[in-house]
Amino acid sequence: MVAIILVIAAIAIPDMLKSRQAANQASAVGSMRTLNTAEVTYASTYNTGYSFTLSALGGTGPVATITNAELIDDVLASGIKSSYQFYYVACPATPGPNSGGMGNGGCTYVANYQFSANPLGAATGLSYYTDASGVIRRNISAPAGPNDSPIGN
């Protein structure tokens, strides 16, 4: 009886891990879409360009403000969601993959932004990238950047 249970577990666990990875990747893509929409809404609402920080898109309070826009949930605004780390760079000097940092590049008006979503720690999966173009790109083996293939290709 124990042997049968062990055989069933040996078959089921890899499939379960693949399902979890697929769910985390789908969550990361959905979060990237949410971030693009939030940035467009932020820019049109506050007339100051895009946000200076990822956390400015989140927040809760009685009234939304430029530093507390309430456009995304606090989990995503923290930069970690579904085994992915989200990096944000406002006014990037050069577009490219983000593997750290969440700064504003020293600009006073945010005319461009870029987000990267990279798997956390031992988690495996695709990395994603998006910028003000709204195109979400993916990379299988490294942090994604502006020259990687768009999702769906």
N, C-alpha and C positions, 0 to 999 in steps of 0.2 A: 504494500500500500504506500509506504513512504517513498519507494523508488518511483512509483507512478506519479506522485505529487512532484518529486524532484524533476522528472522528465518534463512534465507540463510547465513547471516554473522555468526551466531552462529554455523552453520554446517561447513562452509568453514575455519574459522580461526584456529581451532585445526589442521586440515589437512595441512594448510599452515605452521604452526609452526613445525609440524613433518617433512615436506619437507625441511624446512630450516635447521633443526637439521641434517637430513641425508646428506644434501649438505655440511655442515660444517665438519661432520665426514669424508666424502669422501675427502674433501680438506686436512684434517689433515693426513689421510693415504697417500695421494699423496705427501704431504710435507715430511713425514717420508721417503718415497722411494727416493725422491729427495735428502734428507740429506745423506742417505746411499751412494747413487751414488756420491755425491759431495765429501764425505770423502775419498772414494776409489780413485777418480780422483786426489784429493789433495795429498794423500799419494804417488801416483805413479808419479805425476808431480814434487813435491818438494823434495822427498826423505828424508823427516824429520819426518815421521810418520803422524798421523792425525793432524788436525788443533788444535790449542790451544783454540780458541774461535769460537763461532757461527758466529760472525761478520767477522772473517777472511775468511769465505767461500763466503761472498758477496762482495760488493764494485763495484765501477766503476772507470774507469780511462783509460789513454792511454795504460797502460801495466799492466797485471795481475802480482801480487807479492804474496809472502808468507803471507802477512797480508791483502791482498786485491785480493783474488783469482778469483773473478768474476764468481763463479760457481753456485751461487744461487741469486735470486733477492733480492733487499734491503728490501722488505716487510718481507720475511721470515728471512733474516739476523737480523732484528730488534727483533725477538723473538715472535711477535704477528701476527697471521694471521687467518682469518675466525673464530673469537671468540675462538681461542685456544692460550694458552701461551706455547711456546716451550722452554724447559730448556735443557741446554747442560752441560755435565761434561766430561772433558778430564781427562784421567788417574784416573778413580774412584777408591777410596780405597776399597770400597765394592760395587758391583753392586746392584742397587735397584731403587725404584721409586724416581723420582725427583719432588719435589714440590717447589724448590727454588734453587737459585745459578746458576752461569754459570762460574765456575772456572776451573782451570787446575790441581787442586789437588797437586800442587807443583812439578810436574814432568818436566824433561828437554827434554824427548822424549815421544811423545804421542803414546803409543802402543795400547791403547784401548779408547773407548769413549762410551757415552750413551746419548740418547735423550729421553725426555718425552714430550708429548703433552697433556695438561690438559685443560678442558673447562674453559673459563674465567667467573668470577663473577657468575651471575645468570643463565648463559647458562648451559644447561644440555647436557649430552652425554657421550660417552665412553672416557676413557683416553687411551693413547697409549704410547708404550715404544719400543725402538730399541737400539741396540748396534752394535759393530763391526761384530757380526755374521750375520747381515742383516735381521734377523727375526723381524717382527713387531708384537708386542703383545698388547693385549687390556684388560681393566678391566672396569666393569660396574659401580662399586660403590666406587672405590678408585683410586689413582694414580697407573698406571700400572707399573709392574716391570718384572724382568727376569724370574719369575716363573709363570707368567700369561699365558693364552692360546694364541697361535698365532692367528692372524686374519684368518678367513676362517674355524675355527674349532668350 
